Every structure is written in structure tokens, then in C-alpha cells.
Amino acid sequence: MRRLPIVMVTAVVVMAALAAPAAGRIKLATLPVRERVEIQLENPKATLVEEERVVTLLKGTNHIDFSWTNTRIDKWTILFRPLVPGDAVRVINQSYPPGENALVWEVFAAGAGSARVRISYILGNLRRTFSYRATAEHDEKSLTLRKYMRVGNFSGEEFGVSSVYAGFGDVFQKEMGLQESKEMLIGKFLQVPITKKFVFDWRKGQRVPDEPNQRYVTMQYVLKNDEAHKLGQYPLQYGKVRIFQKDGRGGEAFTGEDWGKFTPIDDEMKLYLGLARDVKVERTVKSNKRHMVHGNRYHQEVVLQYKMQNFKKDACVLDIEEDLNALRNEFCGNKNRDAQWELAEQTTDKGKVERKSARNVELHIPLPAAPKEADKKPDEVIFLVHLWFRNEW
């Protein structure tokens, strides 16, 4: 089996150089195999490979040839570093033979002998992806999160046993064969506290058939990437999350899967669980008035009403998300600027309205459990949001 790239070395011989054709290069002898390989995967678009070899050098100037075929090495990133104290071994020149995937270093050695050198380069088609397995406890208060990394080697090079580093966590020793993929468990986090959320989003939610004023409520697990929640060692990379729940009898049930977003330290990862068909929300516009101020400048006054019912046997908190830029555009036409808005006096309870950003708010509405009597309907909870959009035109 051929191994690429090929590294060769020779001493400069004056007579051989004079006898060689002008367009040719000196034929060189191959070196021993790599002593060590490290594959660094911090950057998803560029993989850094560092390899160490032991080179036998003659006293004086040596030629070291580095060539590759069918391998996506970025030749402008290749570096040669002697791991020898002082200037006993040093690079004095390098050249790129025309029309070849190769380069030649001229290396000066103060004396004959072996020298350890490090060669590094950026390599394409050596890819990594991340995935997760989240297993929630039966009470849905915490979960075990396992994080996996899959490395696929389609670079055209076979590396053998290598040190694989994702940019965080431990370094793994894996054999990286050609056209192979390897998956490794790189993190396991126990008893991670989670919050189960019920979320209503008018614009993103799935429509309820034959109910123009309703959208389905979705369920989410929310975990925070910080030390207080048994995480926070490093960011959580984007990847597919398979979600399971313990059944309380020693088994587990698959509940779904979602794509976890890239989650920096202190941020939240939200995992979609499905539709909560036993929580009903109806959203209507109770009032929409335009108040002219001067010329074509005006204020828009809007009152939204949310009518909610919880058919679940347990009480819950419903989180209602509103994008106020989109809401303003609904009544004032599309704008390319942020809305100037404020809550007004008809809002049912301003304390339950959380400002998440300049354009987003989230309402946190407690809903009582459904009555135990089968013939009774759940109480309706009504919440009003009174808004002024200022200085529109």
C-alpha cells in the first residue's frame, strides 16, 4: 500500500548536480515512516496535520523532498521545523519544482547524524461532525448528555495511529485509515438540569387545521451550558441530538431528534420534542389604531389577546414568543429598521412580559391543571398585551 505524502532526503553532490539535466531533479531516497502524527480539528474548514519524522542528515547542505499525489494538501501552508536545539540544523532555502505536487527544502546540518523534524500542513477532506445522545430521567428534571465526534478521512492519505484533537477536551489515539470514519465519545455529562418548556410562536408555529387564530404549542428541553448546570467546559458544537426518556422501569424510549445549535458557554440549547396538542392557544387582535402625530408620522396602538386552555393533568407555564419587528410590520408595512415600542396600561401583567432583546419579548403565563372531573372543561386564561409603536411613517 502506498503512503502519501512521500518525504525524501539527500546530500548536495556537486558533480551529480552538474550532470543532471536542467529541467530535472536529483532522485532521492525515502525516509522512515512517521514517528508521530497529530490531527487538529479546531477549524471545521481546515484540518492541521503535524507529523514528526527522524531524518538522517549528512554534514553540510541536504535536500529534503516533500511530494504528494491525490492528496489535498495546501502547499502554501507546509512548514518544516527541526526539533534540534540551536542552529545545528536549519532550513536555508525552499523551492517548488514546476508542474509537480512537491517542494524541496535545503537544510544545513552542522554535523552528520539523525535529527527529529516536524512537518505541518493544512489538509482537505479530513472532516469531523458532532452528535449527541440525550437521555432524560423519568421526571424530566435532568438528563445525561453524551457528545460524540465522527472523523471521516477522505483526504487521500493514510495516517495510522494518530493523536486526534477536536480543539477542546482530551486528545484521542485513533487509527486513521484511508476512506474510513471513526466515531468517538468525547464527553459524558451526568445529571444535567433541564427545563421542559411549552412554547407558542404565532409566526413559526404549525397551523391548527380549520382554526385561523390558532397555532400548535411546541415542547422543548432547555439546557444551559454553564457550570451550574453540569456543563460549561467548552462550547457545544452544532450536531444532531437523539433524545430518549427513561420509562421508570429500567428501560428507555426514543422520543425524537433535533439539531442542536452551536451553544457557547453560558448560552442555552433548545431541543424540540414535538407538539403539545393538549395546550390550546388562540391569538386575536382586539384593537389596532393609528394615531397621527405630524405630517406622515404616526403612532400605532395594538392590543393582542391570548386565550389559553390547559388540558394536561399537570399545571404548566406557557411561554409565548413575539417578534415585535414582525408585529410592527404586520400593521405598518415592512420596514428596514427596529421598531420603537413600549408596553401600555392595558397589559394584563407587565411582570410576566420578559424583554429578551430589542425586538423580542417572551410572555410567561401560568396555566392551571385540567379539572379532574371528566365532564368539566379547563378554565380559559386570557392575557392582553397592549403595545405602542412610536414614530412610524
C-alpha positions in Angstrom: 0.0 0.0 0.0 1.4 3.4 -0.9 1.7 6.1 1.7 1.4 9.8 0.9 3.0 12.3 1.2 6.5 11.0 0.4 9.4 12.6 2.1 12.9 12.1 0.7 16.4 13.4 1.6 19.8 13.6 0.0 23.1 15.5 0.5 24.0 18.0 -2.2 26.6 16.5 -4.6 28.2 19.0 -6.9 29.1 16.5 -9.7 25.6 15.0 -9.7 24.0 18.4 -9.9 26.3 19.4 -12.8 25.5 16.2 -14.6 21.7 16.4 -14.2 19.5 17.9 -16.9 18.5 21.5 -16.3 14.7 20.5 -16.1 15.2 17.5 -13.8 15.7 16.9 -10.1 18.0 14.7 -8.1 16.5 11.3 -7.3 16.2 11.0 -3.5 15.8 8.1 -1.1 12.7 7.7 1.0 12.7 8.3 4.8 11.5 6.1 7.6 7.8 6.2 8.5 6.3 8.8 10.7 7.2 8.7 14.3 4.1 10.7 15.4 1.0 12.3 13.8 -1.3 14.9 15.4 -4.6 15.8 13.6 -6.1 19.1 14.9 -9.7 19.6 14.1 -10.5 23.0 15.7 -11.4 24.6 12.4 -14.3 22.8 10.6 -13.0 24.0 7.2 -9.2 23.4 7.6 -7.5 20.5 9.3 -4.0 21.0 10.6 -1.8 17.9 10.4 1.6 17.8 12.2 3.9 14.8 11.8 7.3 14.0 13.2 10.0 12.0 11.4 13.6 11.2 12.1 15.8 12.4 9.2 19.3 11.2 8.6 21.5 14.1 7.5 25.0 14.5 6.2 27.2 17.3 7.3 26.6 20.4 5.1 23.6 21.1 2.9 21.0 18.4 2.4 18.0 18.3 0.0 14.7 17.2 1.6 11.9 16.5 -0.9 8.3 16.5 0.2 5.8 15.3 -2.5 2.2 14.2 -2.6 -0.3 12.8 -5.1 -4.1 12.7 -4.9 -3.9 14.4 -1.6 -5.5 17.8 -0.9 -2.5 19.4 0.8 -2.4 23.2 0.7 1.3 23.6 -0.5 1.5 27.2 0.8 0.9 26.0 4.4 3.6 23.4 4.6 6.2 24.1 7.3 9.4 22.3 8.2 10.8 22.7 11.7 13.9 20.9 13.0 13.4 19.9 16.7 17.1 20.4 17.4 18.4 23.0 19.9 20.2 26.0 18.5 21.2 26.3 14.8 22.7 22.8 14.4 20.0 22.0 11.8 18.2 24.8 9.9 16.3 25.4 6.7 18.3 27.8 4.4 16.0 27.6 1.3 12.9 26.0 -0.2 11.7 25.7 -3.8 8.7 24.4 -5.6 9.5 22.2 -8.7 7.3 23.4 -11.6 4.3 21.2 -12.6 4.7 18.9 -9.5 2.9 18.5 -6.2 6.2 18.8 -4.3 8.6 21.1 -2.7 12.3 20.8 -1.8 13.9 22.2 1.3 17.6 22.9 1.6 18.6 22.0 5.1 22.0 22.7 6.6 23.4 20.3 9.2 26.4 21.2 11.3 27.3 17.6 11.6 26.2 14.2 10.3 23.6 12.3 12.2 19.9 11.8 12.8 17.6 14.8 13.5 13.9 14.8 14.5 11.8 17.2 12.4 8.2 18.3 12.4 6.3 18.9 9.2 2.9 20.5 9.3 0.3 21.4 6.7 -3.4 22.1 6.1 -5.2 19.2 4.6 -8.6 19.0 2.9 -11.3 16.3 3.1 -10.5 15.2 6.6 -13.8 16.1 8.2 -15.4 16.0 11.6 -19.0 16.2 12.7 -20.7 16.1 16.1 -23.7 14.3 17.5 -25.4 13.8 20.9 -27.4 11.4 22.8 -29.6 13.0 25.5 -31.3 10.6 27.9 -33.9 12.3 30.2 -34.9 11.0 33.6 -38.5 9.8 34.0 -39.4 13.0 35.8 -37.9 15.2 33.1 -35.9 17.3 35.6 -32.4 16.2 34.3 -30.7 14.2 31.6 -27.4 12.5 30.7 -25.8 14.1 27.7 -23.2 12.2 25.6 -21.2 14.0 23.0 -19.7 12.2 20.0 -17.3 13.2 17.3 -17.1 11.4 14.0 -13.9 11.9 11.9 -14.0 10.9 8.2 -10.7 10.5 6.4 -11.2 11.1 2.7 -8.0 13.1 2.2 -6.2 10.5 0.1 -3.7 9.9 2.9 -3.5 7.0 5.4 -2.1 8.1 8.8 -2.2 5.1 11.0 -2.5 5.6 14.8 -2.8 9.4 15.3 -3.5 11.9 18.1 -6.8 13.4 17.3 -7.7 16.7 18.9 -11.1 18.4 18.5 -9.9 21.8 19.8 -11.2 21.1 23.3 -11.3 18.2 25.8 -9.0 15.2 25.6 -6.7 14.0 22.8 -7.7 10.6 21.4 -5.5 8.0 19.9 -7.2 6.6 16.8 -6.0 4.8 13.7 -7.0 7.0 10.8 -7.1 4.7 7.8 -7.9 5.8 4.2 -11.6 6.2 3.3 -12.6 5.4 6.9 -14.8 7.1 9.5 -14.3 6.8 13.2 -16.7 7.8 16.0 -15.5 8.6 19.5 -17.2 9.6 22.7 -15.6 12.9 23.7 -17.8 13.9 26.6 -20.3 12.5 29.1 -22.3 14.8 31.4 -24.4 13.4 34.2 -27.5 14.9 35.9 -27.7 17.9 33.7 -30.6 20.0 34.9 -33.2 20.8 32.2 -36.4 22.8 31.9 -39.3 21.5 29.9 -40.9 24.4 28.1 -44.2 24.8 26.3 -43.8 27.4 23.6 -46.3 29.3 21.5 -44.9 31.2 18.5 -47.5 32.7 16.2 -45.2 33.0 13.2 -43.2 29.9 13.4 -45.8 27.5 14.9 -47.7 24.9 12.9 -51.2 25.9 11.9 -54.2 24.2 13.5 -56.5 22.9 10.7 -59.7 25.0 10.3 -58.6 27.3 13.2 -57.1 30.5 11.6 -56.4 32.1 15.0 -54.6 29.1 16.5 -51.1 27.5 16.3 -49.9 24.4 17.9 -47.8 24.7 21.1 -44.4 23.0 20.9 -42.4 21.3 23.7 -38.7 21.8 24.3 -36.0 20.7 26.6 -33.8 23.6 27.5 -30.3 23.1 28.9 -27.8 25.8 29.8 -24.2 25.4 29.0 -22.6 26.6 32.3 -21.0 25.0 35.4 -24.2 25.4 37.5 -25.9 23.0 35.0 -23.1 20.5 35.0 -21.8 21.7 31.6 -19.7 24.8 30.7 -16.4 23.1 30.0 -16.5 24.2 26.3 -19.0 25.3 23.7 -21.4 22.6 22.4 -21.0 22.2 18.6 -23.8 22.0 16.1 -25.0 18.5 15.7 -27.9 16.0 15.7 -29.3 15.2 19.1 -31.2 11.9 19.6 -33.5 12.2 22.6 -34.6 9.4 24.9 -36.6 9.2 28.1 -36.3 6.7 30.9 -39.6 4.9 31.5 -39.2 4.4 35.2 -38.9 0.6 34.8 -35.3 0.3 33.7 -35.9 1.0 30.0 -35.7 3.9 27.7 -38.0 5.2 25.0 -36.9 7.2 21.9 -38.8 10.5 21.9 -37.4 12.2 18.9 -34.4 14.0 17.5 -33.4 17.6 16.8 -30.4 19.6 15.5 -28.7 21.2 18.4 -27.4 24.7 17.6 -23.8 25.8 18.3 -24.1 26.8 22.0 -21.3 29.0 23.6 -20.6 28.8 27.3 -23.4 30.5 29.3 -25.9 30.1 26.4 -28.9 27.8 26.1 -29.5 24.8 23.8 -33.2 24.1 23.0 -34.2 20.7 21.9 -37.6 20.2 20.1 -39.7 17.4 21.5 -42.9 17.7 19.4 -46.4 19.2 19.6 -48.3 19.7 22.8 -51.8 19.1 21.5 -53.2 19.3 25.0 -52.4 23.0 25.4 -54.7 25.3 23.3 -53.9 28.9 22.4 -56.0 31.4 20.4 -54.4 34.7 19.4 -56.5 37.6 18.2 -56.0 41.3 17.6 -58.5 43.1 19.8 -57.5 46.6 18.8 -55.4 48.3 16.1 -55.5 52.1 15.9 -53.3 54.6 14.1 -52.7 58.0 15.8 -51.3 60.7 13.5 -48.6 62.9 15.1 -47.3 65.3 12.4 -47.2 65.1 8.6 -46.9 61.4 7.8 -45.5 60.5 11.2 -47.8 58.4 13.4 -48.0 56.1 16.4 -49.6 52.6 16.1 -51.6 51.2 19.1 -52.2 47.5 19.1 -53.9 45.2 21.7 -53.3 41.4 21.4 -55.4 38.9 23.2 -54.2 35.3 24.0 -56.9 32.9 25.1 -55.4 29.7 26.6 -56.6 26.3 28.0 -54.6 23.5 29.5 -56.0 20.0 29.1 -53.0 18.4 30.8 -53.3 16.8 34.2 -50.5 18.9 35.5 -50.2 22.7 35.7 -47.6 24.3 33.4 -46.1 27.6 32.3 -46.7 28.6 28.7 -44.0 30.8 27.1 -45.4 33.0 24.3 -42.8 34.4 21.9 -43.4 37.6 19.9 -41.1 39.3 17.4 -42.1 43.0 17.7 -40.4 44.0 14.4 -42.6 41.4 12.6 -45.6 42.5 14.6 -45.0 46.2 13.7 -44.6 45.2 10.0 -47.9 43.4 10.2 -49.7 46.7 10.8 -47.3 49.4 9.5 -45.8 47.7 6.4 -42.3 46.3 6.0 -39.6 48.4 7.5 -35.8 48.0 7.5 -35.3 49.4 11.0 -36.1 48.2 14.5 -39.4 49.2 16.0 -39.7 51.7 18.8 -42.2 50.1 21.1 -43.4 50.2 24.7 -45.9 48.2 26.8 -49.0 50.2 27.8 -51.5 50.1 30.6 -54.0 47.5 29.3 -51.3 44.8 29.5 -52.7 42.1 31.9 -49.5 41.8 33.9 -46.3 43.5 32.8 -44.3 41.4 35.3 -45.0 38.4 33.1 -43.5 40.0 30.0 -39.8 39.5 29.6 -37.8 41.6 27.1 -35.3 39.2 25.5 -33.8 41.7 23.1 -34.5 44.9 21.3 -37.1 43.1 19.1 -38.2 40.0 21.0 -40.4 39.5 24.1 -41.4 36.4 25.9 -44.6 36.0 28.0 -44.6 33.5 30.8 -48.2 32.6 31.6 -49.0 30.0 34.3 -51.8 27.6 33.3 -53.7 25.6 35.9 -54.1 21.8 35.5 -57.2 20.5 33.9 -60.1 19.6 36.2 -60.1 16.0 37.5 -63.8 15.7 36.6 -64.1 14.3 33.1 -67.2 16.4 32.3 -65.6 19.7 33.1 -63.6 21.8 30.6 -60.4 23.6 31.6 -60.7 27.2 32.6 -59.8 29.8 30.0 -56.9 32.0 30.8 -57.0 35.4 29.0 -53.9 37.6 28.7 -53.8 41.0 27.0 -50.7 42.7 25.6 -51.1 46.4 24.9 -48.4 48.0 22.7 -47.5 51.3 21.3 -45.3 51.5 18.2 -43.8 55.0 18.2 -42.7 57.3 15.3 -43.7 55.3 12.3 -44.1 56.8 8.8 
